[in-house]
């Protein structure tokens, strides 16, 4: 797992028939992610926010600098205390996305994101991330806000496109967070049926063949936030009264 990186992330909303045509176009340039079943796996994230939803409104208001805290697990089984997890700060500065991840057991990740710190020593770089998470939790009084889950098809660039990653996320749901990453009593679908969120992720520049492929399939950039869509779906239109997060563009 890459623990720290900066990159650009471009998001698009594509229908299943377009997705399949795009994946066919990618053949020869990309390979399925080695994780999961031929690059397909489920991703589940528990997002934390302040009582007045600072992270949510920062996105809707289009702030150039914003960050949020999430706890992430992979797979579709019921997650226990010793399941592999990561606590992650996702930060955006203008168009650059920065992530700092700390791999932990699920129990350790819960404790850290609830302001209890770490019960064991880690290396200096991970200790710095843990300290930053603890500061965010304490200063903003963060609490679990919602759980976002989706099925991801992930592709990696070949040796000539080593820093390229293209993903397709479908079957997106938002759940209430009373049982952590195992979800709660309230669950809502947050994407139209048959549609996927496609993300093109690069360190610096988008390869020319990707630009041509996006133009050929008439893909248009979307300012999509899975977290904002989940909050709006779970807690009603008053929460998202300044705009519809899912289709904001």
C-alpha atoms as an extended CHARMM CRD file, in Angstrom:
* protein
*
       249  EXT
         1         1  UNK       CA              0.0000000000        0.0000000000        0.0000000000  PROA      1               0.0000000000
         2         2  UNK       CA              1.2920000000        3.4470000000       -0.9580000000  PROA      2               0.0000000000
         3         3  UNK       CA              1.0260000000        5.4960000000        2.2300000000  PROA      3               0.0000000000
         4         4  UNK       CA              1.6610000000        9.0300000000        0.9960000000  PROA      4               0.0000000000
         5         5  UNK       CA              1.2740000000       10.6110000000       -2.4080000000  PROA      5               0.0000000000
         6         6  UNK       CA              0.2390000000       13.7010000000       -4.3520000000  PROA      6               0.0000000000
         7         7  UNK       CA             -1.6710000000       13.3900000000       -7.6090000000  PROA      7               0.0000000000
         8         8  UNK       CA             -4.4090000000       14.7550000000       -9.8370000000  PROA      8               0.0000000000
         9         9  UNK       CA             -7.7970000000       13.0240000000       -9.8990000000  PROA      9               0.0000000000
        10        10  UNK       CA            -10.2510000000       13.6180000000      -12.7520000000  PROA      10              0.0000000000
        11        11  UNK       CA            -13.8120000000       12.3310000000      -12.3070000000  PROA      11              0.0000000000
        12        12  UNK       CA            -16.4360000000       11.4210000000      -14.8950000000  PROA      12              0.0000000000
        13        13  UNK       CA            -19.9340000000        9.9170000000      -14.7730000000  PROA      13              0.0000000000
        14        14  UNK       CA            -20.3330000000        7.1280000000      -17.3480000000  PROA      14              0.0000000000
        15        15  UNK       CA            -23.0930000000        4.6660000000      -18.2210000000  PROA      15              0.0000000000
        16        16  UNK       CA            -22.3970000000        0.9250000000      -18.2130000000  PROA      16              0.0000000000
        17        17  UNK       CA            -22.3210000000        0.7060000000      -22.0160000000  PROA      17              0.0000000000
        18        18  UNK       CA            -19.8080000000        3.5780000000      -22.1770000000  PROA      18              0.0000000000
        19        19  UNK       CA            -17.7740000000        2.0130000000      -19.3840000000  PROA      19              0.0000000000
        20        20  UNK       CA            -17.4460000000       -1.2730000000      -21.2770000000  PROA      20              0.0000000000
        21        21  UNK       CA            -16.3940000000        0.5310000000      -24.4580000000  PROA      21              0.0000000000
        22        22  UNK       CA            -13.8230000000        2.5880000000      -22.5350000000  PROA      22              0.0000000000
        23        23  UNK       CA            -12.3840000000       -0.5320000000      -20.8790000000  PROA      23              0.0000000000
        24        24  UNK       CA            -12.0800000000       -2.1300000000      -24.3250000000  PROA      24              0.0000000000
        25        25  UNK       CA            -10.2600000000        1.0010000000      -25.5440000000  PROA      25              0.0000000000
        26        26  UNK       CA             -7.8380000000        0.7560000000      -22.6260000000  PROA      26              0.0000000000
        27        27  UNK       CA             -6.6440000000       -2.7200000000      -23.6440000000  PROA      27              0.0000000000
        28        28  UNK       CA             -2.9550000000       -2.6260000000      -24.4770000000  PROA      28              0.0000000000
        29        29  UNK       CA             -2.3140000000        0.3740000000      -22.2370000000  PROA      29              0.0000000000
        30        30  UNK       CA             -3.4840000000       -0.8530000000      -18.8170000000  PROA      30              0.0000000000
        31        31  UNK       CA             -3.6330000000       -3.9840000000      -16.6780000000  PROA      31              0.0000000000
        32        32  UNK       CA             -6.1760000000       -4.9960000000      -14.0130000000  PROA      32              0.0000000000
        33        33  UNK       CA             -5.1580000000       -4.0770000000      -10.4890000000  PROA      33              0.0000000000
        34        34  UNK       CA             -3.4880000000       -7.1710000000       -8.9230000000  PROA      34              0.0000000000
        35        35  UNK       CA             -5.7940000000       -6.8950000000       -5.9120000000  PROA      35              0.0000000000
        36        36  UNK       CA             -9.2450000000       -8.4480000000       -5.8250000000  PROA      36              0.0000000000
        37        37  UNK       CA            -10.7910000000      -10.5390000000       -8.5900000000  PROA      37              0.0000000000
        38        38  UNK       CA             -9.2150000000       -9.3280000000      -11.8400000000  PROA      38              0.0000000000
        39        39  UNK       CA             -8.9870000000       -5.8410000000      -10.3690000000  PROA      39              0.0000000000
        40        40  UNK       CA            -12.5130000000       -5.8340000000       -8.9110000000  PROA      40              0.0000000000
        41        41  UNK       CA            -13.0800000000       -5.4160000000       -5.1750000000  PROA      41              0.0000000000
        42        42  UNK       CA            -15.3620000000       -3.6340000000       -2.7320000000  PROA      42              0.0000000000
        43        43  UNK       CA            -14.2530000000       -0.4600000000       -0.9600000000  PROA      43              0.0000000000
        44        44  UNK       CA            -15.9620000000        0.7350000000        2.2260000000  PROA      44              0.0000000000
        45        45  UNK       CA            -15.1300000000        4.0220000000        3.9580000000  PROA      45              0.0000000000
        46        46  UNK       CA            -16.3510000000        5.5070000000        7.2190000000  PROA      46              0.0000000000
        47        47  UNK       CA            -16.1900000000        9.3000000000        6.9780000000  PROA      47              0.0000000000
        48        48  UNK       CA            -15.8170000000       11.6220000000        9.9490000000  PROA      48              0.0000000000
        49        49  UNK       CA            -17.0810000000       15.1910000000       10.1260000000  PROA      49              0.0000000000
        50        50  UNK       CA            -17.8270000000       17.9320000000       12.6260000000  PROA      50              0.0000000000
        51        51  UNK       CA            -21.2820000000       18.4730000000       14.1200000000  PROA      51              0.0000000000
        52        52  UNK       CA            -21.9690000000       21.2310000000       11.5580000000  PROA      52              0.0000000000
        53        53  UNK       CA            -20.5510000000       19.1330000000        8.6770000000  PROA      53              0.0000000000
        54        54  UNK       CA            -17.5050000000       21.2850000000        7.9250000000  PROA      54              0.0000000000
        55        55  UNK       CA            -16.0590000000       18.8180000000        5.3990000000  PROA      55              0.0000000000
        56        56  UNK       CA            -19.3930000000       18.5300000000        3.6070000000  PROA      56              0.0000000000
        57        57  UNK       CA            -19.8700000000       22.2790000000        3.2330000000  PROA      57              0.0000000000
        58        58  UNK       CA            -16.2210000000       22.8590000000        2.3290000000  PROA      58              0.0000000000
        59        59  UNK       CA            -16.7600000000       20.6870000000       -0.7480000000  PROA      59              0.0000000000
        60        60  UNK       CA            -20.0870000000       22.2550000000       -1.7320000000  PROA      60              0.0000000000
        61        61  UNK       CA            -18.7170000000       25.7560000000       -1.2380000000  PROA      61              0.0000000000
        62        62  UNK       CA            -15.7640000000       24.9150000000       -3.4930000000  PROA      62              0.0000000000
        63        63  UNK       CA            -13.0170000000       25.8270000000       -1.0340000000  PROA      63              0.0000000000
        64        64  UNK       CA             -9.5840000000       25.5340000000       -2.6320000000  PROA      64              0.0000000000
        65        65  UNK       CA             -8.0900000000       23.9710000000        0.4910000000  PROA      65              0.0000000000
        66        66  UNK       CA            -10.0330000000       21.2780000000        2.2880000000  PROA      66              0.0000000000
        67        67  UNK       CA             -9.4010000000       17.9550000000        3.9670000000  PROA      67              0.0000000000
        68        68  UNK       CA            -11.3510000000       15.1270000000        5.5190000000  PROA      68              0.0000000000
        69        69  UNK       CA            -10.7420000000       12.0390000000        7.5940000000  PROA      69              0.0000000000
        70        70  UNK       CA            -11.9030000000        8.5540000000        6.6740000000  PROA      70              0.0000000000
        71        71  UNK       CA            -11.3680000000        4.9740000000        7.7920000000  PROA      71              0.0000000000
        72        72  UNK       CA            -11.1900000000        2.4820000000        4.9260000000  PROA      72              0.0000000000
        73        73  UNK       CA            -11.4920000000       -1.3010000000        4.5710000000  PROA      73              0.0000000000
        74        74  UNK       CA            -11.5240000000       -3.6330000000        1.5700000000  PROA      74              0.0000000000
        75        75  UNK       CA            -13.6930000000       -6.6690000000        0.8650000000  PROA      75              0.0000000000
        76        76  UNK       CA            -17.3300000000       -7.5540000000        1.4400000000  PROA      76              0.0000000000
        77        77  UNK       CA            -17.2500000000       -9.6850000000        4.5920000000  PROA      77              0.0000000000
        78        78  UNK       CA            -18.3100000000       -8.5900000000        8.0750000000  PROA      78              0.0000000000
        79        79  UNK       CA            -15.3330000000       -6.6990000000        9.4650000000  PROA      79              0.0000000000
        80        80  UNK       CA            -13.9290000000       -7.5670000000       12.8970000000  PROA      80              0.0000000000
        81        81  UNK       CA            -11.4750000000       -5.8280000000       15.2150000000  PROA      81              0.0000000000
        82        82  UNK       CA             -8.4400000000       -7.4570000000       13.5930000000  PROA      82              0.0000000000
        83        83  UNK       CA             -9.4900000000       -6.7860000000        9.9960000000  PROA      83              0.0000000000
        84        84  UNK       CA             -6.9770000000       -4.8080000000        7.9550000000  PROA      84              0.0000000000
        85        85  UNK       CA             -7.9050000000       -1.1130000000        7.7460000000  PROA      85              0.0000000000
        86        86  UNK       CA             -6.3490000000        2.2520000000        7.1370000000  PROA      86              0.0000000000
        87        87  UNK       CA             -6.9390000000        5.6730000000        8.6490000000  PROA      87              0.0000000000
        88        88  UNK       CA             -6.5470000000        8.2800000000        5.9400000000  PROA      88              0.0000000000
        89        89  UNK       CA             -6.4080000000       12.0390000000        5.5770000000  PROA      89              0.0000000000
        90        90  UNK       CA             -7.5210000000       13.1490000000        2.1350000000  PROA      90              0.0000000000
        91        91  UNK       CA             -6.5320000000       16.7240000000        1.4030000000  PROA      91              0.0000000000
        92        92  UNK       CA             -7.0780000000       18.8880000000       -1.6430000000  PROA      92              0.0000000000
        93        93  UNK       CA             -5.0800000000       22.0140000000       -2.4870000000  PROA      93              0.0000000000
        94        94  UNK       CA             -6.5150000000       23.5860000000       -5.6450000000  PROA      94              0.0000000000
        95        95  UNK       CA             -6.4830000000       20.6750000000       -8.1160000000  PROA      95              0.0000000000
        96        96  UNK       CA             -3.9170000000       18.5210000000       -6.3220000000  PROA      96              0.0000000000
        97        97  UNK       CA             -5.0490000000       15.6320000000       -4.1180000000  PROA      97              0.0000000000
        98        98  UNK       CA             -2.7770000000       14.5880000000       -1.2560000000  PROA      98              0.0000000000
        99        99  UNK       CA             -3.3140000000       11.4670000000        0.8340000000  PROA      99              0.0000000000
       100       100  UNK       CA             -1.6560000000       10.2450000000        3.9890000000  PROA      100             0.0000000000
       101       101  UNK       CA             -2.5330000000        6.7020000000        5.0510000000  PROA      101             0.0000000000
       102       102  UNK       CA             -1.8050000000        4.7740000000        8.1950000000  PROA      102             0.0000000000
       103       103  UNK       CA             -2.3120000000        0.9630000000        7.9640000000  PROA      103             0.0000000000
       104       104  UNK       CA             -3.7810000000       -0.4350000000       11.1800000000  PROA      104             0.0000000000
       105       105  UNK       CA             -6.1080000000       -3.0830000000       12.5190000000  PROA      105             0.0000000000
       106       106  UNK       CA             -9.7480000000       -1.9900000000       12.4610000000  PROA      106             0.0000000000
       107       107  UNK       CA             -9.7990000000       -1.6680000000       16.2550000000  PROA      107             0.0000000000
       108       108  UNK       CA             -6.7110000000        0.5580000000       16.1870000000  PROA      108             0.0000000000
       109       109  UNK       CA             -8.1650000000        2.6850000000       13.3870000000  PROA      109             0.0000000000
       110       110  UNK       CA            -11.4210000000        3.1980000000       15.2920000000  PROA      110             0.0000000000
       111       111  UNK       CA             -9.5060000000        4.2140000000       18.4190000000  PROA      111             0.0000000000
       112       112  UNK       CA             -7.3180000000        6.6850000000       16.5410000000  PROA      112             0.0000000000
       113       113  UNK       CA            -10.2490000000        8.2830000000       14.6940000000  PROA      113             0.0000000000
       114       114  UNK       CA            -12.1770000000        8.5660000000       17.9680000000  PROA      114             0.0000000000
       115       115  UNK       CA             -9.3940000000       10.5800000000       19.6070000000  PROA      115             0.0000000000
       116       116  UNK       CA             -7.8470000000        7.7850000000       21.6980000000  PROA      116             0.0000000000
       117       117  UNK       CA             -4.4710000000        7.8400000000       19.9410000000  PROA      117             0.0000000000
       118       118  UNK       CA             -2.3490000000        4.7660000000       19.2110000000  PROA      118             0.0000000000
       119       119  UNK       CA             -1.5920000000        2.1070000000       21.8140000000  PROA      119             0.0000000000
       120       120  UNK       CA              1.7080000000        1.0480000000       20.2110000000  PROA      120             0.0000000000
       121       121  UNK       CA              4.7860000000        2.6670000000       18.7330000000  PROA      121             0.0000000000
       122       122  UNK       CA              5.0710000000        3.2150000000       14.9740000000  PROA      122             0.0000000000
       123       123  UNK       CA              7.8140000000        4.7030000000       12.8130000000  PROA      123             0.0000000000
       124       124  UNK       CA              8.3470000000        8.4550000000       12.7350000000  PROA      124             0.0000000000
       125       125  UNK       CA              6.4500000000        9.0490000000        9.4700000000  PROA      125             0.0000000000
       126       126  UNK       CA              3.3970000000        7.0920000000       10.6470000000  PROA      126             0.0000000000
       127       127  UNK       CA              3.5650000000        8.7640000000       14.0580000000  PROA      127             0.0000000000
       128       128  UNK       CA              3.3440000000       12.1450000000       12.3220000000  PROA      128             0.0000000000
       129       129  UNK       CA              0.2010000000       11.0490000000       10.4380000000  PROA      129             0.0000000000
       130       130  UNK       CA             -1.3090000000        9.7060000000       13.6650000000  PROA      130             0.0000000000
       131       131  UNK       CA             -0.5770000000       13.0210000000       15.3900000000  PROA      131             0.0000000000
       132       132  UNK       CA             -2.2500000000       14.9400000000       12.5580000000  PROA      132             0.0000000000
       133       133  UNK       CA             -5.3240000000       12.7110000000       12.7370000000  PROA      133             0.0000000000
       134       134  UNK       CA             -5.5180000000       13.1620000000       16.5020000000  PROA      134             0.0000000000
       135       135  UNK       CA             -5.2930000000       16.9500000000       16.1000000000  PROA      135             0.0000000000
       136       136  UNK       CA             -8.0820000000       16.9360000000       13.4920000000  PROA      136             0.0000000000
       137       137  UNK       CA            -10.3340000000       14.8200000000       15.6950000000  PROA      137             0.0000000000
       138       138  UNK       CA             -9.7540000000       16.9300000000       18.8080000000  PROA      138             0.0000000000
       139       139  UNK       CA             -9.8320000000       20.3900000000       17.2140000000  PROA      139             0.0000000000
       140       140  UNK       CA            -12.9010000000       19.7700000000       15.0320000000  PROA      140             0.0000000000
       141       141  UNK       CA            -14.6080000000       17.3370000000       17.4290000000  PROA      141             0.0000000000
       142       142  UNK       CA            -15.0110000000       14.8630000000       14.6050000000  PROA      142             0.0000000000
       143       143  UNK       CA            -17.5420000000       12.0700000000       14.8050000000  PROA      143             0.0000000000
       144       144  UNK       CA            -18.7190000000        9.3210000000       12.4150000000  PROA      144             0.0000000000
       145       145  UNK       CA            -20.8990000000       10.8750000000        9.6970000000  PROA      145             0.0000000000
       146       146  UNK       CA            -21.6500000000        8.1830000000        7.0950000000  PROA      146             0.0000000000
       147       147  UNK       CA            -20.3780000000        5.0170000000        5.4370000000  PROA      147             0.0000000000
       148       148  UNK       CA            -19.8030000000        4.9480000000        1.6820000000  PROA      148             0.0000000000
       149       149  UNK       CA            -19.4270000000        1.5890000000       -0.0640000000  PROA      149             0.0000000000
       150       150  UNK       CA            -18.9690000000        0.6640000000       -3.7210000000  PROA      150             0.0000000000
       151       151  UNK       CA            -17.6600000000       -1.9890000000       -6.0720000000  PROA      151             0.0000000000
       152       152  UNK       CA            -14.4640000000       -0.8440000000       -7.7800000000  PROA      152             0.0000000000
       153       153  UNK       CA            -12.9390000000       -1.9990000000      -11.0700000000  PROA      153             0.0000000000
       154       154  UNK       CA             -9.3650000000       -0.7800000000      -11.0510000000  PROA      154             0.0000000000
       155       155  UNK       CA             -6.7620000000       -0.6350000000      -13.8150000000  PROA      155             0.0000000000
       156       156  UNK       CA             -3.0910000000        0.3070000000      -13.6460000000  PROA      156             0.0000000000
       157       157  UNK       CA             -0.9360000000        1.7360000000      -16.3980000000  PROA      157             0.0000000000
       158       158  UNK       CA              1.5880000000       -0.5160000000      -18.1060000000  PROA      158             0.0000000000
       159       159  UNK       CA              5.3470000000        0.0900000000      -17.9250000000  PROA      159             0.0000000000
       160       160  UNK       CA              4.9870000000        3.1150000000      -20.2320000000  PROA      160             0.0000000000
       161       161  UNK       CA              2.1810000000        4.5940000000      -18.0850000000  PROA      161             0.0000000000
       162       162  UNK       CA              3.4500000000        3.5640000000      -14.6650000000  PROA      162             0.0000000000
       163       163  UNK       CA              1.8530000000        6.4460000000      -12.7500000000  PROA      163             0.0000000000
       164       164  UNK       CA             -1.5860000000        6.0880000000      -14.3430000000  PROA      164             0.0000000000
       165       165  UNK       CA             -4.5850000000        4.5750000000      -12.5660000000  PROA      165             0.0000000000
       166       166  UNK       CA             -8.1580000000        4.3930000000      -13.9030000000  PROA      166             0.0000000000
       167       167  UNK       CA            -11.0260000000        3.1670000000      -11.7470000000  PROA      167             0.0000000000
       168       168  UNK       CA            -14.7580000000        2.5770000000      -12.2130000000  PROA      168             0.0000000000
       169       169  UNK       CA            -16.9310000000        2.6800000000       -9.0800000000  PROA      169             0.0000000000
       170       170  UNK       CA            -20.4740000000        1.2770000000       -9.2020000000  PROA      170             0.0000000000
       171       171  UNK       CA            -23.1970000000        0.0480000000       -6.8380000000  PROA      171             0.0000000000
       172       172  UNK       CA            -22.5690000000        3.0760000000       -4.6210000000  PROA      172             0.0000000000
       173       173  UNK       CA            -24.4160000000        3.1910000000       -1.3090000000  PROA      173             0.0000000000
       174       174  UNK       CA            -24.4450000000        5.4640000000        1.7160000000  PROA      174             0.0000000000
       175       175  UNK       CA            -25.2130000000        4.0620000000        5.1680000000  PROA      175             0.0000000000
       176       176  UNK       CA            -25.6720000000        5.4770000000        8.6400000000  PROA      176             0.0000000000
       177       177  UNK       CA            -22.5510000000        4.9250000000       10.7780000000  PROA      177             0.0000000000
       178       178  UNK       CA            -23.8370000000        3.3840000000       14.0200000000  PROA      178             0.0000000000
       179       179  UNK       CA            -22.0340000000        0.0730000000       13.3200000000  PROA      179             0.0000000000
       180       180  UNK       CA            -18.9120000000        1.6020000000       11.8170000000  PROA      180             0.0000000000
       181       181  UNK       CA            -17.7730000000        0.1690000000        8.4910000000  PROA      181             0.0000000000
       182       182  UNK       CA            -20.3420000000       -2.6080000000        8.8500000000  PROA      182             0.0000000000
       183       183  UNK       CA            -23.0180000000       -0.0030000000        8.1440000000  PROA      183             0.0000000000
       184       184  UNK       CA            -26.1860000000        0.9360000000        9.9430000000  PROA      184             0.0000000000
       185       185  UNK       CA            -29.9400000000        0.5980000000        9.7700000000  PROA      185             0.0000000000
       186       186  UNK       CA            -30.3120000000        3.2580000000        7.0860000000  PROA      186             0.0000000000
       187       187  UNK       CA            -28.8780000000        2.6270000000        3.6020000000  PROA      187             0.0000000000
       188       188  UNK       CA            -29.4780000000        4.5420000000        0.3880000000  PROA      188             0.0000000000
       189       189  UNK       CA            -28.2120000000        4.1210000000       -3.1650000000  PROA      189             0.0000000000
       190       190  UNK       CA            -26.3970000000        7.3010000000       -4.1410000000  PROA      190             0.0000000000
       191       191  UNK       CA            -25.8370000000        6.7470000000       -7.8650000000  PROA      191             0.0000000000
       192       192  UNK       CA            -28.3260000000        6.2390000000      -10.6770000000  PROA      192             0.0000000000
       193       193  UNK       CA            -28.6830000000        2.5910000000      -11.6500000000  PROA      193             0.0000000000
       194       194  UNK       CA            -26.3750000000        1.5930000000      -14.4760000000  PROA      194             0.0000000000
       195       195  UNK       CA            -23.9280000000        4.4650000000      -13.9160000000  PROA      195             0.0000000000
       196       196  UNK       CA            -20.3390000000        4.4480000000      -12.6810000000  PROA      196             0.0000000000
       197       197  UNK       CA            -17.9530000000        7.0750000000      -11.3820000000  PROA      197             0.0000000000
       198       198  UNK       CA            -14.8020000000        6.8760000000      -13.4900000000  PROA      198             0.0000000000
       199       199  UNK       CA            -11.6260000000        8.4000000000      -12.0670000000  PROA      199             0.0000000000
       200       200  UNK       CA             -8.4090000000        9.0670000000      -13.9820000000  PROA      200             0.0000000000
       201       201  UNK       CA             -5.5190000000        9.4550000000      -11.5450000000  PROA      201             0.0000000000
       202       202  UNK       CA             -2.0780000000       10.7030000000      -12.5620000000  PROA      202             0.0000000000
       203       203  UNK       CA              0.9940000000       12.1070000000      -10.8480000000  PROA      203             0.0000000000
       204       204  UNK       CA              1.6410000000       14.8610000000      -13.4050000000  PROA      204             0.0000000000
       205       205  UNK       CA              0.1880000000       14.7950000000      -16.9240000000  PROA      205             0.0000000000
       206       206  UNK       CA             -2.5820000000       12.7590000000      -18.5170000000  PROA      206             0.0000000000
       207       207  UNK       CA             -1.2160000000       10.5670000000      -21.3400000000  PROA      207             0.0000000000
       208       208  UNK       CA             -2.2850000000       11.7230000000      -24.7960000000  PROA      208             0.0000000000
       209       209  UNK       CA             -4.0080000000        8.4140000000      -25.5500000000  PROA      209             0.0000000000
       210       210  UNK       CA             -6.2060000000        8.9160000000      -22.4580000000  PROA      210             0.0000000000
       211       211  UNK       CA             -7.1310000000       12.4490000000      -23.5950000000  PROA      211             0.0000000000
       212       212  UNK       CA             -8.1040000000       11.1110000000      -27.0100000000  PROA      212             0.0000000000
       213       213  UNK       CA            -10.0730000000        8.2570000000      -25.4560000000  PROA      213             0.0000000000
       214       214  UNK       CA            -12.0220000000       10.6370000000      -23.1890000000  PROA      214             0.0000000000
       215       215  UNK       CA            -12.8190000000       12.8850000000      -26.1580000000  PROA      215             0.0000000000
       216       216  UNK       CA            -13.8390000000        9.9330000000      -28.3010000000  PROA      216             0.0000000000
       217       217  UNK       CA            -16.3390000000        8.7890000000      -25.6740000000  PROA      217             0.0000000000
       218       218  UNK       CA            -17.4980000000       12.3670000000      -24.9630000000  PROA      218             0.0000000000
       219       219  UNK       CA            -16.5820000000       12.1710000000      -21.2740000000  PROA      219             0.0000000000
       220       220  UNK       CA            -17.0950000000       15.4260000000      -19.3830000000  PROA      220             0.0000000000
       221       221  UNK       CA            -15.5120000000       16.3330000000      -16.0580000000  PROA      221             0.0000000000
       222       222  UNK       CA            -17.8360000000       16.1950000000      -13.0420000000  PROA      222             0.0000000000
       223       223  UNK       CA            -17.2870000000       17.5530000000       -9.5440000000  PROA      223             0.0000000000
       224       224  UNK       CA            -18.6040000000       14.3920000000       -7.9100000000  PROA      224             0.0000000000
       225       225  UNK       CA            -18.3010000000       13.7700000000       -4.1710000000  PROA      225             0.0000000000
       226       226  UNK       CA            -19.3310000000       10.3250000000       -2.9360000000  PROA      226             0.0000000000
       227       227  UNK       CA            -19.2600000000       11.5950000000        0.6460000000  PROA      227             0.0000000000
       228       228  UNK       CA            -21.5000000000       14.6060000000       -0.0790000000  PROA      228             0.0000000000
       229       229  UNK       CA            -23.8920000000       12.4100000000       -2.0600000000  PROA      229             0.0000000000
       230       230  UNK       CA            -24.1250000000       10.0080000000        0.8790000000  PROA      230             0.0000000000
       231       231  UNK       CA            -24.7730000000       12.7630000000        3.4190000000  PROA      231             0.0000000000
       232       232  UNK       CA            -27.4820000000       14.3110000000        1.2380000000  PROA      232             0.0000000000
       233       233  UNK       CA            -29.1710000000       10.9540000000        0.5880000000  PROA      233             0.0000000000
       234       234  UNK       CA            -29.1360000000        9.9050000000        4.2340000000  PROA      234             0.0000000000
       235       235  UNK       CA            -30.0570000000       13.1280000000        5.9740000000  PROA      235             0.0000000000
       236       236  UNK       CA            -32.4210000000       14.7810000000        3.5310000000  PROA      236             0.0000000000
       237       237  UNK       CA            -32.6430000000       17.7670000000        1.1970000000  PROA      237             0.0000000000
       238       238  UNK       CA            -32.1270000000       20.3680000000        3.9370000000  PROA      238             0.0000000000
       239       239  UNK       CA            -28.5600000000       19.1120000000        4.4070000000  PROA      239             0.0000000000
       240       240  UNK       CA            -27.8040000000       19.6090000000        0.7320000000  PROA      240             0.0000000000
       241       241  UNK       CA            -29.9440000000       22.7040000000        0.2110000000  PROA      241             0.0000000000
       242       242  UNK       CA            -27.0950000000       24.6360000000       -1.4660000000  PROA      242             0.0000000000
       243       243  UNK       CA            -26.9470000000       22.1890000000       -4.3450000000  PROA      243             0.0000000000
       244       244  UNK       CA            -27.3280000000       18.5460000000       -5.3200000000  PROA      244             0.0000000000
       245       245  UNK       CA            -23.8950000000       17.0100000000       -4.5940000000  PROA      245             0.0000000000
       246       246  UNK       CA            -24.2490000000       14.0330000000       -6.9100000000  PROA      246             0.0000000000
       247       247  UNK       CA            -24.7280000000       15.9440000000      -10.1370000000  PROA      247             0.0000000000
       248       248  UNK       CA            -22.8960000000       19.1630000000       -9.2700000000  PROA      248             0.0000000000
       249       249  UNK       CA            -20.8630000000       20.3110000000      -12.2720000000  PROA      249             0.0000000000
